[in-house]
Amino acid sequence: MRIRVQVIIESDQEATPTHVEEIACFERGPLSPETLGLRLSEAKQMLAGVQQVMTAQQVEDYVEQQRQCPHCQHYLVCKGHHQIGLRTLFGKLTLTSPRLYTCSCQPQEKRSWSPVAALFSERSTPELLRQEVRWASLLSYGVTVKLLGDLLPMEHQLSTSTVSRHVHQVAERLEGELGDEHPSFIEGCPAQWYELPEPDAPLTVSLDGGYVHARSPESRKDGSFEVIVGKSTTGEGATTSFGMVSGYDSKPRRRLFEVLQAQGMQMNQAVTFLTDGGDTVRELTEGLNPLAEHILDWFHITMRITVLNQMTKGCPSSTKERGSRRNWRG
């Protein structure tokens, strides 16, 4: 048995002929557990082939659209061609990137430009960056590279240094998009809150802080820093986890507010904060919602009761016992 896989690309314009290209050919003998369906290597080959044909046609159509001046509709002259590399989830692509002369009908800073290179300035697709950051947040950089390489046609495309660089770039971009810090994010007045749509079930936010021993290249004894982690849960059970370093993060309240906003928080919606009662954690939750309720969680209540219980055991239970202790000390 021979299985041939073809890609058929149909253009929106009737005058453009249909593009047909074969991307893979698989052969199978008698049916067995080993020959049933696709092998991982074949699936990776097919994905890479589909993307290669698909992206080549996409780039060709995009360049054709950009070769017409948007102001005078004149056809732009091509100065030359070069190639650019682009990393994707399904392999590294080599795209043809022509360089076009700018039109003289409008003043331009440059005499020529490359539309493909300008469009893919980062040289990595957003979907690839998303998967890198997602898995790198759960696993080590090395395991992330191996995992993506085993499941996707990305052989020799990624390295631990590449994943590390991409994670830091995405983190810096997200940090730059974060709004300014404010002492309070409560907006409007009770009359305006009353006009808002009916809110969803209350949000439940669990917060806890802990100290982590810091270590620097100069000294192993460099003090400790506080880490605050938490989880926000909607009435439907959807959860979002977050964390920050107290004292280092310059926008902790803004970061928590954005998490709650992403879960649909309204000013007329109740929010329950479960905390350990610490000053740093409690201050973090102030000014986020007018209907917020603060509750000391059961674990820390038990800890405090345990401490009080230990203290009471050390106290004298009667006047006679107090007198005997004074005599013993004397």
N, C-alpha and C positions, 0 to 999 in steps of 0.2 A: 504494500500500500504506500502511495506517495501523496503527501499533503502539501499543497502549494498555497502560500498565503500572499495575497496581493492587496495593495492599497489603491483605491480608486478615489481620485480627487475631482470633484465636479465644481466648476466655476459658476459664479452667479451670473456671469455674462454668457449669453448663448453663443456668441461668436468664438469663445475660447474652447478649444477641444478638451475632452475629458482626459485626465492624466492617469495612466495605469502603470503600476510598477510592482514587480514581484520582490518581496522582502525576505522570504524564507521558504525553504523546501525541506520537509521532514519525511523520512521513510520509516515504515513500521513493518515488522514481521508478524508472526503469530501473536495473538493476544496473550499477555501475561501481566502480572502485577508490575513488572518493570517497564513494560511498553505502553501501559495505559495512560493516555493523556500526554501532557507536556512535561518534559523535564525542566528543571530549574534553569539549566544552561540554555535550553531552547527558548524558554519564555523570555530570558534576558536578551537573547539575540533578536527575538521578534519585536520586543519593546524598543530596542535600540534602532532597528530597521524602520519601524513605523515612524518613530520620531525624526529620523534622518530625512525621510521623504517628506514628511509633513512640514517640518521647519524650513526645508529648502524652498518649498512652494510658498510658504508664508512670507519668508524674507523677500522672495522675488516679487510677490504682489505688493509688499510694503514699499520696496524701492521704486517700483513703477509708479506708485501713488506720489511719492516724494519728488519724483523727477519733474513734476509740473509746478511752476511757480504759483503760489496761492494768490498773488496779486494780479499778474498780467497773463497767467495761464501759459506762458512760454515754456518750452521744453528745455530743461537744464542740461548742459553739456557735461559729460562724464570726464573727469580728470584722470582717473586711474582706478585700479582695484587693489584691495588688500584683504587679508583674512584676519578674523578675530576669533578667539576661543571663548566658549560659553559653557559653564558647568550647569548641568541639569540633573534631575533625579534619574534620568534614563541614559546617562552617558554624557561625555564631553563632546560638544559640537564645534565644528569649524565652519563659521559662517562667512560667506562672501560679502565684503563690505565695500561697495563702490564709493568713491569720493566725487562729489558733484560741485561744479562751480556755482557760486551764488549768482542770483539774477541782478542785473544792473539797474533794474527799475526801482530798487529800494536801496538806501545806504546800508552797507553791511560792514561789520568789524572784520570779518574774515572773507577771503576770496573764495574759499572752498570749505566744504563740510562733509562729514560722513553720517548719513541718517541712521544707519544700523549701529555704528559705534556710539552715537549719542543716545540711542534708545536703550542699549544694554551697557550702561556705564559701569555697573557693578560686576559684570562678568559672571554672575551667579543668579539663577532664577529665584524668586521669592519662595517658591515651594521647596526648593532644595535647602535654603537657609532655614525655613521653618522646621523641617525634619531634623536638620543638624542641631539646632538649638533645643528642640524638644527632647531628643534622645541624649544630648550632652548634659541636659539638666537632670537626667535620671541615671545615666551611666558615665563611666569615664570616657575621655576623648578617644582612647585607643579602642575600647569596646564599641563605641559609636561608629568609628571608621569600619571596623570589621563587620558589624551588623548591617550597615548600609551596603557595603561591598558584597556581602553574601546574598542579599535579597534583590539588589538592583544592579543593572549593568553599569557599574561605576568602578571597574578595575583600574587601579593606579591613578584614580582621579582625586581622592582625598587623602590627607595625612592628618596626624594629630595637630600639627601646627596650623594647618588650614582651618580645621574645625574650631580650634581655639580662637583664631583671628576672627572668624565669622561670628562666633558667639559674642565676642567683645564688641564687634561692630554693631550687631543688632542691639545689644544692651545699651550702647552709647546713643544709638538713634532713638530708642524708646525713652531713654532718660531725657533726651532733648525735647521730645514731644510731650513730656509730662508738664502739666500746668504749674503755676506758681503756688507756693505754700501760703496759707492763710490761717489766722487764729481760729476762724469759724467759717464753715461752709453752709451754714443755714441761710437760706434765701427766702424772701417774702415774709408774709405775716399770716396769722391764723385764718384771716378772711380769704386770702389767696390759696392757702392749703385746702380749705373747705371746697373750693371749686375744682380741685384736681380730680382726675378719675379715681374710681374705687381702687384702693391699693391691693396688692397681693397679700398673701400671708406674711406674717412678720419674718424678718431676717434674723438668723441666729449667728452671732460672731463669737468664736472662741479664741481667746488671746492668752498667751503665756510668754513669760520672759525667762531667760536663763543666761548664766555667765559662762563664757568660753575662754579658756586660757590662750592668750595671744603669744605668738612666737615670731620673732624677727630674725634675719640672718645674723644680726649683731649679738643677740642675747636670747637664751631660752627662757629667761625669767623677765617677761615684758608686761606683766600685769594681765588683766582680764578685760573683756569687753562684753556688753550685754547684747544678746540676740533676741529679738521678738518675732515669734512665729504665730500664725493663726489660720483659721479656716472659717469661711463664711458659707452658710447653708441657707438656701431658699426654702419656702414652704413646700415646693415640689421635690426637694431632696438634692438639687444640683449644688455642687460644692466648688469652691475656689480657694486654693491655698496660697499663702503669701508669707513673706518674711522680710526682715530688715535688721540692720545693725543700729541700735540706738546710739546716738551721739555722732555717728558717722554719716547717716542718711540725713540730708538737708531738707527733705520733703516727706517726712513719715506720715503726717496727717493727710496730705494730698494723695499719697500712694494708697492709703486705706480708703479714702473717699472714692477714688477712681474704681477700686475693686467693688465697692458697694453700688456705685452708679452702673457699672457693667452688669450687675445682677438686677437692675431695674428699680433701685431704691428711689422712692418719692419722699417728699417732705411730710406727707401725711401717712407714711407707712411706719409701723412700729419696728424697732430694731432692738434686739436683746444682746447685750455684751456680757459674756461670761469670762471673767478675768481672775487673776490671782490676787487682786487688790493692791498690787504694787503701784507706786506713784508714777513711774514711767509709763506703764501700760495703761493706767487710768487716764493720764493726761492725753494719751494718744487718741482716745475715743471721745474726747470733749469737742463740742462744736461741729459734730457730723450730722446729727439728726435731732430735731426738737422732741421727738417721741421716744428717744433712746432710754432704755432701762439697763442699769448696771447690777449684775448679780455676781457674788463671789461663788466660784464653782465649788462643788462638794469636796473635791480632793483637798483644796487648800483650807476649807472649813475643817475637814478632818485633821489636817496637819496642825492647825491652831488649837483645836480641842485637845489633841494629843500633847502639845506643849503645855497647855494649862493643866492637864491632868498630871503631867510629870512635876509641875511646879507645886501642885497641891500635895503631892506625896511627900515633898520635902518640908511641908509646914507642920508644926506640932499640932496634934489633935486635941489636947486638953491642957488645963492649967498645971496639973501634976507633971505632965511630960515636959512642959516648958520649964518648970522648976528644976526637974532632974537634969535638964540640959544645961541650966545655968550653973548648978552645982558641979557638973562634970567639967565644964569650962573653967570654973574657979579652981 
